[in-house]
Amino acid sequence: MSVPKFAAVRQSESFHQELKRRVNDYFEQAGKATTGNATLFTKAALLTGALLFLYIHLVFFTPPAGWAILECVLMGAVGAAIGFNVMHDGAHGSFSEHKWLNQAAAFTLNVFGGNSFMWNMKHNLIHHMYTNIDGVDDDIDAQPWLRLSETQPRRALHRYQHYYFWFLYALFYLAWVVMMDYQKYFKGAIGSVPLKKMTLGDQLTFWGFKVLYLGLFVALPIYMVGFVPWIIGFLIFAAVAGFSLSLVFQLAHTVEPATFPVPDAQTYKMEDEWAIHQLKTTANFATDNKVVTWLLGGLNFQVEHHLFPKISHVHYPAISKIIKQACQEFDVVYHEFPRMRTAVLSHVLFLRQLGRAA
């Protein structure tokens, strides 16, 4: 399947080029690198240390049931935070100016049972380029369980999707590590887009880390604490991680103001240039909340992230001011929710609307 083409704009008139010029000027004048800084590295160390402590205490010291349940909840939350803050920046090459550190940060996904090769294809190359384009962006394909675009068929169960989506989101991490990567691997495609050819190193990484994950998160815990305590703890950890990951990423694109552009049926071209497409399909939330920003690795600044994915999230609060100003001058939309709860409500209303509309 061919992928859509975005509208071509003369460089002198391109909104994207003007954005890049202004943001580049900011970094040059401030004398800052676009990658992570000591604050990010400290946060990465704290989160990694917390995860190691929780894992070791749960597996090797067997705390009482009440403490174990609490620690499994915390481990799921910390695991998601590592994904938001460390893995995500590393996979985009923005965690550090050193390539090996970015690779190490991205490889945390492999330790958690995912695969960095598949993520790069699915997220960096497809989702970031073709955001909210049904049939291409795999992030909005949750069929038949959820209807996330008007171009997708509506089924009877979708009438209730705004009630049961919470449960599906809690299953996301489990489905990812048990099924999704393997489907992509054996199908040789992500949705309608063929996978790039995997090198021998990619193959070894894929299968090697899958085996390591089974050892660390299945075999060793069962051996140390027994099957029943393990399965209860693992399901709690997986549910918290899955729900956190799913909700945060869905709040960026499946909310009421976000659009789902369709390419021209004849030319397969999009109406807008790429940067304007990103602004129409993406929304921010709770950008003034420093706690939310810290925990989510700046993924509440999704507009900034989609326009400048190779810039570390630690710089998003600063460049958001530049982007907002440019949007006002060029009369371009800038979607933003003042609080996280208003974004969640908009997501629920969005699901309800799509579940009932033909």
C-alpha positions as a Python dict, from the first residue, in 0.01 Angstrom:
ca = {
    (1, 'M'): (0, 0, 0),
    (2, 'S'): (132, 345, -93),
    (3, 'V'): (146, 604, 183),
    (4, 'P'): (-12, 951, 159),
    (5, 'K'): (185, 1252, 39),
    (6, 'F'): (163, 1586, 215),
    (7, 'A'): (101, 1914, 37),
    (8, 'A'): (416, 2067, -107),
    (9, 'V'): (480, 2427, -5),
    (10, 'R'): (753, 2659, -127),
    (11, 'Q'): (1025, 2676, 139),
    (12, 'S'): (991, 3052, 171),
    (13, 'E'): (620, 3011, 250),
    (14, 'S'): (635, 2697, 462),
    (15, 'F'): (495, 2723, 813),
    (16, 'H'): (720, 2434, 916),
    (17, 'Q'): (1032, 2609, 790),
    (18, 'E'): (942, 2921, 987),
    (19, 'L'): (886, 2714, 1300),
    (20, 'K'): (1224, 2545, 1260),
    (21, 'R'): (1396, 2878, 1208),
    (22, 'R'): (1248, 3027, 1526),
    (23, 'V'): (1317, 2720, 1739),
    (24, 'N'): (1673, 2690, 1607),
    (25, 'D'): (1727, 3058, 1688),
    (26, 'Y'): (1612, 2992, 2046),
    (27, 'F'): (1868, 2717, 2101),
    (28, 'E'): (2148, 2916, 1939),
    (29, 'Q'): (2077, 3225, 2147),
    (30, 'A'): (2035, 3024, 2468),
    (31, 'G'): (2350, 2823, 2399),
    (32, 'K'): (2169, 2499, 2477),
    (33, 'A'): (2182, 2157, 2317),
    (34, 'T'): (1854, 2016, 2191),
    (35, 'T'): (1914, 1689, 2376),
    (36, 'G'): (1863, 1598, 2742),
    (37, 'N'): (2046, 1761, 3031),
    (38, 'A'): (2154, 1681, 3386),
    (39, 'T'): (1796, 1711, 3506),
    (40, 'L'): (1685, 1437, 3268),
    (41, 'F'): (1981, 1213, 3352),
    (42, 'T'): (1909, 1252, 3724),
    (43, 'K'): (1544, 1163, 3670),
    (44, 'A'): (1643, 861, 3461),
    (45, 'A'): (1873, 740, 3739),
    (46, 'L'): (1604, 789, 4004),
    (47, 'L'): (1340, 601, 3804),
    (48, 'T'): (1577, 319, 3712),
    (49, 'G'): (1693, 289, 4072),
    (50, 'A'): (1332, 278, 4194),
    (51, 'L'): (1246, 5, 3947),
    (52, 'L'): (1548, -208, 4045),
    (53, 'F'): (1466, -168, 4414),
    (54, 'L'): (1102, -271, 4365),
    (55, 'Y'): (1195, -569, 4146),
    (56, 'I'): (1464, -697, 4384),
    (57, 'H'): (1246, -650, 4691),
    (58, 'L'): (949, -825, 4532),
    (59, 'V'): (1141, -1118, 4387),
    (60, 'F'): (1412, -1184, 4645),
    (61, 'F'): (1267, -1058, 4975),
    (62, 'T'): (899, -1156, 4936),
    (63, 'P'): (720, -877, 5125),
    (64, 'P'): (378, -939, 5290),
    (65, 'A'): (80, -951, 5053),
    (66, 'G'): (-35, -594, 5121),
    (67, 'W'): (308, -447, 5062),
    (68, 'A'): (362, -669, 4759),
    (69, 'I'): (40, -544, 4595),
    (70, 'L'): (137, -182, 4660),
    (71, 'E'): (486, -241, 4523),
    (72, 'C'): (344, -404, 4209),
    (73, 'V'): (126, -97, 4153),
    (74, 'L'): (429, 128, 4201),
    (75, 'M'): (639, -90, 3973),
    (76, 'G'): (380, -56, 3696),
    (77, 'A'): (373, 321, 3739),
    (78, 'V'): (753, 347, 3749),
    (79, 'G'): (783, 122, 3444),
    (80, 'A'): (546, 348, 3251),
    (81, 'A'): (742, 655, 3370),
    (82, 'I'): (1064, 502, 3239),
    (83, 'G'): (888, 450, 2907),
    (84, 'F'): (772, 812, 2898),
    (85, 'N'): (1094, 972, 3017),
    (86, 'V'): (1384, 747, 2920),
    (87, 'M'): (1285, 507, 2643),
    (88, 'H'): (1080, 758, 2446),
    (89, 'D'): (1351, 1024, 2432),
    (90, 'G'): (1616, 761, 2362),
    (91, 'A'): (1419, 610, 2073),
    (92, 'H'): (1389, 956, 1916),
    (93, 'G'): (1762, 1022, 1961),
    (94, 'S'): (1696, 1314, 2195),
    (95, 'F'): (1793, 1166, 2532),
    (96, 'S'): (2162, 1247, 2486),
    (97, 'E'): (2403, 1384, 2230),
    (98, 'H'): (2581, 1046, 2251),
    (99, 'K'): (2438, 779, 2021),
    (100, 'W'): (2523, 492, 2255),
    (101, 'L'): (2331, 654, 2540),
    (102, 'N'): (2027, 700, 2317),
    (103, 'Q'): (2047, 335, 2218),
    (104, 'A'): (2079, 229, 2580),
    (105, 'A'): (1776, 439, 2675),
    (106, 'A'): (1574, 298, 2384),
    (107, 'F'): (1675, -57, 2480),
    (108, 'T'): (1491, -25, 2811),
    (109, 'L'): (1185, -111, 2601),
    (110, 'N'): (1343, -445, 2512),
    (111, 'V'): (1396, -523, 2882),
    (112, 'F'): (1026, -455, 2943),
    (113, 'G'): (926, -708, 2677),
    (114, 'G'): (879, -476, 2378),
    (115, 'N'): (1114, -431, 2086),
    (116, 'S'): (1295, -113, 1986),
    (117, 'F'): (1303, -204, 1615),
    (118, 'M'): (925, -248, 1602),
    (119, 'W'): (875, 69, 1805),
    (120, 'N'): (1092, 270, 1569),
    (121, 'M'): (884, 155, 1272),
    (122, 'K'): (544, 185, 1440),
    (123, 'H'): (599, 507, 1634),
    (124, 'N'): (882, 710, 1484),
    (125, 'L'): (838, 635, 1116),
    (126, 'I'): (464, 571, 1081),
    (127, 'H'): (273, 738, 1364),
    (128, 'H'): (481, 1057, 1365),
    (129, 'M'): (460, 1096, 989),
    (130, 'Y'): (101, 990, 925),
    (131, 'T'): (-72, 1088, 1249),
    (132, 'N'): (-443, 1001, 1266),
    (133, 'I'): (-460, 881, 905),
    (134, 'D'): (-679, 575, 921),
    (135, 'G'): (-535, 273, 743),
    (136, 'V'): (-177, 391, 798),
    (137, 'D'): (-139, 508, 1160),
    (138, 'D'): (-143, 185, 1360),
    (139, 'D'): (-201, 379, 1683),
    (140, 'I'): (-566, 438, 1591),
    (141, 'D'): (-630, 79, 1485),
    (142, 'A'): (-787, -97, 1782),
    (143, 'Q'): (-1048, -277, 1576),
    (144, 'P'): (-1280, -451, 1630),
    (145, 'W'): (-1286, -350, 1998),
    (146, 'L'): (-1268, 29, 1960),
    (147, 'R'): (-1374, 269, 1688),
    (148, 'L'): (-1122, 554, 1683),
    (149, 'S'): (-1203, 719, 1351),
    (150, 'E'): (-1521, 796, 1157),
    (151, 'T'): (-1379, 608, 859),
    (152, 'Q'): (-1374, 283, 1059),
    (153, 'P'): (-1681, 56, 1060),
    (154, 'R'): (-1916, 91, 1356),
    (155, 'R'): (-2021, -222, 1540),
    (156, 'A'): (-2291, -270, 1801),
    (157, 'L'): (-2042, -300, 2087),
    (158, 'H'): (-1893, 42, 2007),
    (159, 'R'): (-2204, 201, 2155),
    (160, 'Y'): (-2056, 113, 2494),
    (161, 'Q'): (-1688, 174, 2419),
    (162, 'H'): (-1675, 481, 2642),
    (163, 'Y'): (-1760, 250, 2932),
    (164, 'Y'): (-1531, -47, 2866),
    (165, 'F'): (-1221, 125, 2721),
    (166, 'W'): (-1070, 145, 3071),
    (167, 'F'): (-1053, -235, 3082),
    (168, 'L'): (-899, -260, 2735),
    (169, 'Y'): (-633, -3, 2819),
    (170, 'A'): (-538, -207, 3127),
    (171, 'L'): (-481, -506, 2895),
    (172, 'F'): (-262, -309, 2653),
    (173, 'Y'): (79, -391, 2798),
    (174, 'L'): (-4, -760, 2831),
    (175, 'A'): (-126, -774, 2470),
    (176, 'W'): (187, -590, 2357),
    (177, 'V'): (440, -828, 2511),
    (178, 'V'): (241, -1147, 2450),
    (179, 'M'): (99, -1086, 2103),
    (180, 'M'): (151, -758, 1915),
    (181, 'D'): (525, -769, 1846),
    (182, 'Y'): (501, -1129, 1729),
    (183, 'Q'): (212, -1043, 1496),
    (184, 'K'): (418, -768, 1335),
    (185, 'Y'): (726, -992, 1314),
    (186, 'F'): (556, -1285, 1141),
    (187, 'K'): (327, -1069, 927),
    (188, 'G'): (623, -860, 816),
    (189, 'A'): (418, -542, 837),
    (190, 'I'): (272, -287, 1074),
    (191, 'G'): (-83, -240, 957),
    (192, 'S'): (-57, -177, 585),
    (193, 'V'): (309, -68, 593),
    (194, 'P'): (575, -337, 529),
    (195, 'L'): (853, -373, 785),
    (196, 'K'): (1202, -269, 693),
    (197, 'K'): (1429, -570, 649),
    (198, 'M'): (1568, -678, 984),
    (199, 'T'): (1943, -730, 1001),
    (200, 'L'): (2099, -1025, 1184),
    (201, 'G'): (2159, -790, 1478),
    (202, 'D'): (1792, -688, 1477),
    (203, 'Q'): (1688, -1053, 1475),
    (204, 'L'): (1920, -1144, 1761),
    (205, 'T'): (1802, -844, 1962),
    (206, 'F'): (1438, -931, 1903),
    (207, 'W'): (1461, -1294, 2014),
    (208, 'G'): (1737, -1247, 2272),
    (209, 'F'): (1546, -986, 2469),
    (210, 'K'): (1220, -1180, 2440),
    (211, 'V'): (1396, -1472, 2611),
    (212, 'L'): (1554, -1238, 2868),
    (213, 'Y'): (1212, -1088, 2944),
    (214, 'L'): (1062, -1431, 3005),
    (215, 'G'): (1348, -1507, 3239),
    (216, 'L'): (1329, -1184, 3438),
    (217, 'F'): (953, -1134, 3453),
    (218, 'V'): (820, -1491, 3440),
    (219, 'A'): (1063, -1775, 3517),
    (220, 'L'): (1271, -1620, 3797),
    (221, 'P'): (974, -1472, 3990),
    (222, 'I'): (782, -1801, 3968),
    (223, 'Y'): (1088, -1988, 4096),
    (224, 'M'): (1137, -1744, 4384),
    (225, 'V'): (779, -1678, 4504),
    (226, 'G'): (558, -1939, 4336),
    (227, 'F'): (306, -1927, 4051),
    (228, 'V'): (2, -1777, 4228),
    (229, 'P'): (183, -1480, 4391),
    (230, 'W'): (364, -1419, 4062),
    (231, 'I'): (53, -1417, 3841),
    (232, 'I'): (-133, -1184, 4078),
    (233, 'G'): (162, -946, 4101),
    (234, 'F'): (240, -960, 3730),
    (235, 'L'): (-119, -885, 3630),
    (236, 'I'): (-130, -586, 3867),
    (237, 'F'): (200, -453, 3730),
    (238, 'A'): (86, -509, 3369),
    (239, 'A'): (-255, -346, 3425),
    (240, 'V'): (-109, -30, 3581),
    (241, 'A'): (163, 1, 3315),
    (242, 'G'): (-77, -71, 3029),
    (243, 'F'): (-345, 169, 3146),
    (244, 'S'): (-94, 449, 3206),
    (245, 'L'): (73, 407, 2866),
    (246, 'S'): (-253, 377, 2674),
    (247, 'L'): (-431, 671, 2832),
    (248, 'V'): (-142, 916, 2797),
    (249, 'F'): (-87, 843, 2429),
    (250, 'Q'): (-459, 844, 2347),
    (251, 'L'): (-509, 1185, 2510),
    (252, 'A'): (-282, 1330, 2244),
    (253, 'H'): (-486, 1235, 1937),
    (254, 'T'): (-826, 1079, 2014),
    (255, 'V'): (-998, 1378, 2169),
    (256, 'E'): (-1278, 1601, 2040),
    (257, 'P'): (-1073, 1880, 1875),
    (258, 'A'): (-831, 1646, 1695),
    (259, 'T'): (-902, 1575, 1329),
    (260, 'F'): (-863, 1259, 1122),
    (261, 'P'): (-771, 1382, 774),
    (262, 'V'): (-835, 1162, 471),
    (263, 'P'): (-610, 1168, 164),
    (264, 'D'): (-758, 1252, -176),
    (265, 'A'): (-913, 940, -329),
    (266, 'Q'): (-747, 999, -667),
    (267, 'T'): (-404, 1147, -589),
    (268, 'Y'): (-365, 1012, -232),
    (269, 'K'): (-235, 1356, -132),
    (270, 'M'): (-314, 1533, 192),
    (271, 'E'): (-466, 1879, 202),
    (272, 'D'): (-210, 2033, 440),
    (273, 'E'): (164, 2047, 472),
    (274, 'W'): (304, 1809, 733),
    (275, 'A'): (344, 2057, 1022),
    (276, 'I'): (-12, 2189, 994),
    (277, 'H'): (-136, 1831, 976),
    (278, 'Q'): (39, 1762, 1307),
    (279, 'L'): (-123, 2063, 1471),
    (280, 'K'): (-470, 1964, 1354),
    (281, 'T'): (-436, 1605, 1476),
    (282, 'T'): (-262, 1662, 1810),
    (283, 'A'): (-351, 1815, 2146),
    (284, 'N'): (-166, 1918, 2463),
    (285, 'F'): (-295, 1890, 2819),
    (286, 'A'): (-200, 2019, 3164),
    (287, 'T'): (112, 2196, 3039),
    (288, 'D'): (123, 2422, 3346),
    (289, 'N'): (128, 2123, 3582),
    (290, 'K'): (494, 2054, 3662),
    (291, 'V'): (418, 1724, 3835),
    (292, 'V'): (234, 1590, 3530),
    (293, 'T'): (513, 1714, 3302),
    (294, 'W'): (780, 1547, 3520),
    (295, 'L'): (601, 1214, 3542),
    (296, 'L'): (494, 1197, 3176),
    (297, 'G'): (826, 1300, 3027),
    (298, 'G'): (671, 1601, 2858),
    (299, 'L'): (415, 1389, 2673),
    (300, 'N'): (151, 1639, 2780),
    (301, 'F'): (334, 1869, 2531),
    (302, 'Q'): (239, 1647, 2236),
    (303, 'V'): (217, 1936, 1991),
    (304, 'E'): (579, 2029, 2053),
    (305, 'H'): (684, 1667, 2047),
    (306, 'H'): (518, 1594, 1713),
    (307, 'L'): (664, 1902, 1552),
    (308, 'F'): (1012, 1849, 1697),
    (309, 'P'): (1050, 1481, 1795),
    (310, 'K'): (1430, 1501, 1801),
    (311, 'I'): (1427, 1769, 2071),
    (312, 'S'): (1426, 1636, 2428),
    (313, 'H'): (1110, 1685, 2630),
    (314, 'V'): (1298, 1894, 2889),
    (315, 'H'): (1285, 2184, 2640),
    (316, 'Y'): (914, 2163, 2551),
    (317, 'P'): (790, 2425, 2802),
    (318, 'A'): (1029, 2679, 2649),
    (319, 'I'): (963, 2608, 2282),
    (320, 'S'): (586, 2585, 2336),
    (321, 'K'): (578, 2962, 2374),
    (322, 'I'): (749, 3001, 2037),
    (323, 'I'): (511, 2760, 1867),
    (324, 'K'): (201, 2921, 2018),
    (325, 'Q'): (313, 3263, 1897),
    (326, 'A'): (377, 3134, 1545),
    (327, 'C'): (37, 2965, 1536),
    (328, 'Q'): (-133, 3289, 1631),
    (329, 'E'): (55, 3480, 1362),
    (330, 'F'): (-18, 3223, 1090),
    (331, 'D'): (-376, 3160, 1208),
    (332, 'V'): (-307, 2790, 1267),
    (333, 'V'): (-492, 2585, 1528),
    (334, 'Y'): (-321, 2493, 1855),
    (335, 'H'): (-520, 2238, 2057),
    (336, 'E'): (-470, 2242, 2433),
    (337, 'F'): (-659, 2133, 2744),
    (338, 'P'): (-584, 2324, 3065),
    (339, 'R'): (-602, 2014, 3287),
    (340, 'M'): (-551, 1642, 3246),
    (341, 'R'): (-903, 1565, 3366),
    (342, 'T'): (-1055, 1783, 3093),
    (343, 'A'): (-853, 1591, 2834),
    (344, 'V'): (-974, 1261, 2982),
    (345, 'L'): (-1333, 1384, 2969),
    (346, 'S'): (-1287, 1488, 2605),
    (347, 'H'): (-1149, 1142, 2525),
    (348, 'V'): (-1452, 977, 2687),
    (349, 'L'): (-1691, 1205, 2495),
    (350, 'F'): (-1499, 1136, 2175),
    (351, 'L'): (-1539, 759, 2224),
    (352, 'R'): (-1908, 801, 2302),
    (353, 'Q'): (-1964, 1012, 1992),
    (354, 'L'): (-1789, 764, 1761),
    (355, 'G'): (-1969, 473, 1924),
    (356, 'R'): (-2308, 624, 1845),
    (357, 'A'): (-2249, 805, 1516),
    (358, 'A'): (-2287, 617, 1190),
}
